[in-house]
Amino acid sequence: MPDLPQIPPDELARRLDRGDRVQVLDIRAPERVARGRVTFGAALDFTALPGSRLYQLPTLDALGFAPGTPVAVICGHGNSSKQMTAFLRDKGVDAYSVVGGMAAWETVYVTRSLTPTPSFERVLQLDRVGTGALSYVLVSDGEALVVDPGRHVDRYEALLRELGARPIGVADTHMHADYLSGARVAAARWNVPYYVHADDARSPYDDAPGRFAYRSLADGDRLALGRAIAPGQRARAAQLVEDRIQALDRQVAVLRKLRECVDQPDGTAGLDLLDLRTGSVAWPALCSLPVADPATPQPATGTRSSEAGMTDGIILLVFIAALVAFGVTRARRRLGMGSATGRTWLIIMAAVILALAALWAYQTHGG
């Protein structure tokens, strides 16, 4: 039966999840159907009849198949359903064999994207439709917390790759005898913490502690990932911010002090030690001015040191003297002055320049 139409269990689950009307025919024995069957989907039309009895029916009217509606035939492992699908199609039924049967159906996970929260940009629910078990993947800033995962860890790994998220923890919120959790396996494989309530870490029979590594998760506890910050961590985060602000304030004060020392004539000896990281500074005796309060008006001062101003003045006077000497020489030649007259002019100009230099020095240092 190479061309026999089949339907993968994941595709059947997607159709049922979006509300497509699908008829499911379960041909297993009644006791097996009672242990577990397809119950998923609001539009599910389920019929159970053992294959041995169905082959004996004179007509298919008792099955109540709706014309034009596909019929998914399911058995234990997908073998008997192939023969039944061929039988039904020979009678005009649009039948499909469910690949892998109920064994495959119980491994199907339907992923639903739920409404995001202020802390989590992605909240995904994984519904293991064959058992009715729900698990969740919470994503914030590329980090993910996996909650109550089933034992098929590869499904969660594929989803995390698709989301581009890195797992930072796995949590079991409820543990009981009829549910096989994949949380411990996932935590070990991803090398992340495994969170569980302390009560669930003890045997329900003799209260013996579990022999596995875990981090206790009590009622009301919260975990932080990505940009989500648990209330118990907000105070710590606020304190870190406040400490950083105070450190910056100390650094600003140090820089103000350094600026005042550089601007003062008697503070040019500089600093012995300046540590901007901690805000601590060792000041020499010549640099002991108080830190200026920015709220207090300060007299206007120049931004250059007195030595720098004196140097500029000397350079300017030398330049003026050179110009005067050049001018006197040219004038003496053109006017035909004697050497004695020229020397007299030079002496007068030198005296004027020295007087200007003395006045400059007095205003700079003595004023």
C-alpha positions as CSV (number, residue, x, y, z in Angstrom):
1,M,0.0,0.0,0.0
2,P,2.6,2.5,-1.1
3,D,0.1,5.3,-2.0
4,L,-2.1,4.9,1.0
5,P,-3.1,8.3,2.4
6,Q,-1.8,8.9,5.9
7,I,-1.9,11.8,8.3
8,P,0.9,12.6,10.8
9,P,-0.4,12.9,14.4
10,D,1.0,16.5,14.6
11,E,-1.1,17.5,11.6
12,L,-4.2,15.8,13.1
13,A,-3.7,17.8,16.3
14,R,-3.3,21.1,14.5
15,R,-6.5,20.5,12.6
16,L,-8.4,19.7,15.8
17,D,-6.8,22.6,17.6
18,R,-8.0,25.2,15.1
19,G,-11.5,23.7,15.1
20,D,-11.6,21.7,11.9
21,R,-14.3,19.1,11.8
22,V,-12.5,15.7,11.8
23,Q,-13.9,12.3,12.4
24,V,-11.7,9.9,14.3
25,L,-12.3,6.2,14.1
26,D,-10.5,4.2,16.8
27,I,-10.3,0.5,15.9
28,R,-8.6,-0.8,19.1
29,A,-10.1,-3.2,21.6
30,P,-12.6,-1.5,24.1
31,E,-10.4,-1.9,27.1
32,R,-7.5,-0.2,25.3
33,V,-9.8,2.7,24.3
34,A,-10.9,3.0,27.9
35,R,-7.3,3.6,29.0
36,G,-6.8,6.5,26.7
37,R,-8.2,7.9,23.5
38,V,-8.3,11.0,21.4
39,T,-10.4,13.6,23.2
40,F,-8.8,16.7,21.8
41,G,-10.7,19.4,19.8
42,A,-14.0,21.1,20.2
43,A,-15.2,19.8,16.7
44,L,-14.0,16.2,17.3
45,D,-16.3,13.5,16.0
46,F,-15.1,10.4,17.7
47,T,-16.2,6.8,17.0
48,A,-14.7,3.6,18.5
49,L,-15.3,0.2,17.0
50,P,-12.9,-2.8,17.0
51,G,-11.6,-3.6,13.6
52,S,-12.7,-7.2,13.8
53,R,-16.3,-6.2,14.2
54,L,-16.2,-3.4,11.6
55,Y,-15.1,-5.8,8.9
56,Q,-18.2,-7.9,9.6
57,L,-20.7,-4.9,9.1
58,P,-22.9,-5.3,6.1
59,T,-22.8,-1.5,5.6
60,L,-21.1,1.5,7.1
61,D,-24.3,3.3,7.9
62,A,-24.0,2.4,11.6
63,L,-20.7,4.4,11.8
64,G,-22.5,7.6,10.9
65,F,-19.7,9.0,8.7
66,A,-20.6,12.5,7.4
67,P,-20.1,12.6,3.6
68,G,-17.1,14.7,2.5
69,T,-15.6,14.8,6.0
70,P,-12.2,13.1,6.4
71,V,-11.9,10.2,8.7
72,A,-8.7,9.6,10.6
73,V,-8.3,5.9,11.4
74,I,-6.2,5.2,14.5
75,C,-4.9,2.0,16.1
76,G,-2.2,1.2,18.6
77,H,1.0,1.7,16.5
78,G,-0.3,2.6,13.0
79,N,-0.3,-0.9,11.4
80,S,-3.9,-2.1,11.6
81,S,-5.1,1.4,10.7
82,K,-3.4,1.0,7.3
83,Q,-5.5,-2.0,6.4
84,M,-8.6,-0.4,7.7
85,T,-8.0,2.8,5.7
86,A,-7.6,0.8,2.5
87,F,-10.9,-1.1,3.3
88,L,-12.8,2.1,4.0
89,R,-11.5,3.9,0.9
90,D,-12.6,1.0,-1.2
91,K,-16.1,1.8,0.1
92,G,-15.9,5.5,-0.8
93,V,-14.8,6.9,2.6
94,D,-12.2,9.7,2.7
95,A,-10.1,7.8,5.2
96,Y,-6.5,8.5,6.4
97,S,-4.3,6.3,8.6
98,V,-2.8,8.1,11.6
99,V,1.0,7.5,11.4
100,G,2.3,5.7,14.5
101,G,-1.2,5.3,16.0
102,M,-1.9,6.1,19.7
103,A,1.8,5.6,20.6
104,A,2.7,8.6,18.4
105,W,-0.4,10.6,19.4
106,E,0.7,10.6,23.0
107,T,4.0,12.3,22.1
108,V,2.3,15.2,20.3
109,Y,2.7,18.7,21.7
110,V,0.6,21.6,20.4
111,T,2.3,25.0,21.0
112,R,0.1,28.0,21.7
113,S,1.3,31.6,22.0
114,L,-0.4,33.2,25.0
115,T,-0.8,36.9,25.8
116,P,2.6,38.4,26.8
117,T,3.1,40.1,30.1
118,P,5.1,43.3,31.1
119,S,8.0,41.0,32.1
120,F,7.8,38.3,29.4
121,E,7.6,39.1,25.7
122,R,6.8,35.5,24.9
123,V,4.6,33.1,26.9
124,L,4.1,29.8,25.2
125,Q,2.0,26.9,26.3
126,L,2.8,23.4,25.2
127,D,-0.2,21.1,25.3
128,R,0.6,17.4,25.3
129,V,-2.7,16.5,23.8
130,G,-2.4,12.8,24.4
131,T,-2.3,13.1,28.1
132,G,-3.7,16.6,28.7
133,A,-0.5,17.8,30.4
134,L,0.4,21.5,30.0
135,S,3.9,23.0,30.2
136,Y,5.1,26.5,29.6
137,V,8.1,28.4,28.2
138,L,8.6,31.9,29.5
139,V,11.0,34.1,27.5
140,S,12.5,37.5,28.4
141,D,15.4,39.2,26.7
142,G,16.6,35.9,25.1
143,E,16.4,33.9,28.3
144,A,13.8,31.2,29.0
145,L,12.4,29.4,32.0
146,V,10.8,26.1,31.2
147,V,8.0,25.1,33.5
148,D,6.6,21.5,33.9
149,P,8.2,20.0,30.8
150,G,7.2,16.6,29.6
151,R,9.7,13.8,29.0
152,H,10.3,14.6,25.3
153,V,13.0,17.2,25.9
154,D,13.9,17.4,22.2
155,R,10.5,19.2,21.6
156,Y,11.5,22.0,24.0
157,E,15.0,22.2,22.5
158,A,13.6,22.7,19.0
159,L,11.2,25.4,20.3
160,L,14.0,27.2,22.1
161,R,16.1,27.2,18.9
162,E,13.2,28.6,17.0
163,L,12.7,31.4,19.6
164,G,16.5,32.1,19.8
165,A,16.3,31.8,23.6
166,R,18.7,30.3,26.1
167,P,17.3,28.2,29.0
168,I,18.3,29.5,32.4
169,G,16.3,27.1,34.6
170,V,13.7,24.3,34.7
171,A,10.9,24.2,37.3
172,D,8.4,21.4,38.3
173,T,5.3,23.0,40.0
174,H,3.6,19.7,40.6
175,M,4.8,16.1,40.7
176,H,2.5,13.1,40.9
177,A,2.5,9.4,40.1
178,D,0.6,9.6,36.8
179,Y,2.9,12.2,35.2
180,L,6.5,11.6,33.9
181,S,8.4,14.9,34.1
182,G,11.3,15.7,31.9
183,A,12.5,18.5,34.1
184,R,15.5,16.7,35.7
185,V,16.7,15.4,32.4
186,A,16.3,18.9,30.8
187,A,18.1,20.6,33.6
188,A,21.0,18.2,33.5
189,R,21.3,18.4,29.7
190,W,21.2,22.2,29.7
191,N,23.3,22.5,32.9
192,V,20.8,24.8,34.5
193,P,19.2,24.8,38.0
194,Y,16.3,22.5,38.7
195,Y,13.6,24.1,40.8
196,V,11.0,22.1,42.8
197,H,8.9,22.6,45.9
198,A,10.5,21.0,49.0
199,D,7.4,18.9,49.6
200,D,7.6,17.4,46.1
201,A,11.3,16.5,46.8
202,R,10.2,13.9,49.5
203,S,8.6,10.5,49.0
204,P,4.8,10.5,49.4
205,Y,5.1,7.1,51.0
206,D,7.6,7.4,53.8
207,D,8.6,11.1,53.6
208,A,12.2,10.2,52.7
209,P,14.1,13.0,51.0
210,G,14.7,12.6,47.3
211,R,18.1,11.6,46.1
212,F,18.5,14.3,43.5
213,A,19.9,17.8,43.3
214,Y,17.4,20.6,43.2
215,R,16.8,24.2,44.4
216,S,13.9,24.6,46.7
217,L,11.0,26.7,45.4
218,A,8.5,27.7,48.1
219,D,5.0,29.1,47.7
220,G,5.2,32.8,46.7
221,D,8.8,32.6,45.5
222,R,9.7,34.3,42.2
223,L,12.5,33.7,39.8
224,A,14.2,36.4,37.7
225,L,15.2,36.1,34.1
226,G,15.9,38.6,31.3
227,R,14.4,41.9,32.3
228,A,12.1,40.4,34.8
229,I,13.1,41.3,38.4
230,A,11.6,39.6,41.3
231,P,10.3,41.8,44.2
232,G,12.9,40.4,46.6
233,Q,15.6,41.6,44.2
234,R,14.3,45.1,43.6
235,A,15.8,46.4,46.8
236,R,19.2,45.0,45.9
237,A,19.0,46.5,42.4
238,A,18.0,49.9,43.8
239,Q,20.9,49.8,46.3
240,L,23.3,49.0,43.5
241,V,22.0,52.0,41.5
242,E,22.3,54.3,44.6
243,D,25.8,53.1,45.3
244,R,26.8,53.9,41.7
245,I,25.3,57.4,42.0
246,Q,27.2,58.1,45.2
247,A,30.5,56.9,43.6
248,L,29.9,59.2,40.7
249,D,29.2,62.1,43.1
250,R,32.6,61.4,44.8
251,Q,34.3,61.4,41.4
252,V,32.8,64.7,40.5
253,A,33.9,66.2,43.8
254,V,37.5,64.9,43.2
255,L,37.5,66.4,39.7
256,R,36.4,69.8,41.0
257,K,39.1,69.7,43.6
258,L,41.7,68.8,41.0
259,R,40.5,71.7,38.8
260,E,40.9,74.2,41.7
261,C,44.4,73.0,42.5
262,V,45.5,73.3,38.9
263,D,44.0,76.9,38.7
264,Q,45.8,78.1,41.9
265,P,49.4,79.4,41.8
266,D,50.4,77.5,44.9
267,G,48.6,74.3,43.9
268,T,50.7,73.5,40.9
269,A,52.7,71.0,42.9
270,G,49.8,68.7,41.9
271,L,48.6,65.4,43.5
272,D,50.3,62.6,45.2
273,L,47.5,60.1,44.7
274,L,44.2,60.2,42.8
275,D,41.9,57.3,42.7
276,L,38.8,58.1,40.6
277,R,37.4,54.6,40.9
278,T,36.9,54.9,44.7
279,G,36.8,58.7,44.9
280,S,39.6,58.8,47.4
281,V,42.5,61.3,47.0
282,A,45.6,62.2,49.0
283,W,46.2,66.0,48.8
284,P,49.6,67.6,49.4
285,A,49.8,70.5,51.9
286,L,50.0,73.0,49.1
287,C,46.6,71.9,47.7
288,S,44.2,72.0,50.6
289,L,41.4,74.2,49.2
290,P,37.8,73.3,50.1
291,V,35.6,71.8,47.4
292,A,33.5,74.5,45.9
293,D,29.8,74.1,46.3
294,P,28.1,74.4,42.9
295,A,25.1,76.1,44.5
296,T,27.2,78.9,45.9
297,P,28.0,81.7,43.4
298,Q,31.8,81.9,42.8
299,P,33.8,84.9,41.5
300,A,34.8,84.7,37.9
301,T,38.3,83.4,37.4
302,G,40.5,82.7,34.4
303,T,40.9,79.3,33.2
304,R,44.7,79.6,32.7
305,S,47.4,79.6,35.4
306,S,49.4,82.7,36.3
307,E,52.6,81.1,35.0
308,A,51.0,80.5,31.6
309,G,49.9,84.2,31.5
310,M,53.4,85.4,32.4
311,T,54.9,83.3,29.7
312,D,52.5,84.7,27.1
313,G,53.3,88.3,28.3
314,I,57.1,87.8,27.9
315,I,56.6,86.3,24.4
316,L,54.5,89.3,23.4
317,L,57.0,91.9,24.8
318,V,59.9,90.2,23.0
319,F,57.9,90.3,19.8
320,I,57.2,94.0,20.3
321,A,60.9,94.8,21.1
322,A,61.9,93.0,17.9
323,L,59.5,95.1,15.9
324,V,60.6,98.3,17.5
325,A,64.3,97.5,16.9
326,F,63.5,96.7,13.3
327,G,61.6,99.9,12.8
328,V,64.3,102.1,14.4
329,T,67.0,100.6,12.2
330,R,65.0,101.2,9.0
331,A,64.1,104.8,10.1
332,R,67.8,105.5,10.9
333,R,68.9,104.4,7.5
334,R,66.2,106.4,5.6
335,L,66.6,109.6,7.6
336,G,70.3,109.4,7.7
337,M,70.6,109.5,11.4
338,G,74.0,109.1,13.0
339,S,75.0,106.1,15.0
340,A,74.7,108.2,18.2
341,T,71.2,109.3,17.5
342,G,70.2,105.7,16.6
343,R,71.6,104.4,19.9
344,T,69.7,107.0,21.8
345,W,66.4,105.9,20.2
346,L,67.2,102.3,21.0
347,I,67.9,103.1,24.7
348,I,64.6,105.0,25.0
349,M,62.6,102.1,23.4
350,A,64.3,99.6,25.7
351,A,63.4,101.6,28.7
352,V,59.8,101.8,27.6
353,I,59.7,98.0,27.1
354,L,61.2,97.3,30.5
355,A,58.6,99.6,32.1
356,L,55.8,97.7,30.4
357,A,57.3,94.4,31.5
358,A,57.4,95.6,35.1
359,L,53.8,96.8,35.0
360,W,52.7,93.4,33.5
361,A,54.5,91.5,36.3
362,Y,53.0,93.7,39.0
363,Q,49.4,93.3,37.7
364,T,49.8,89.5,37.4
365,H,51.4,88.6,40.7
366,G,51.0,91.6,42.9
367,G,47.5,92.7,42.0
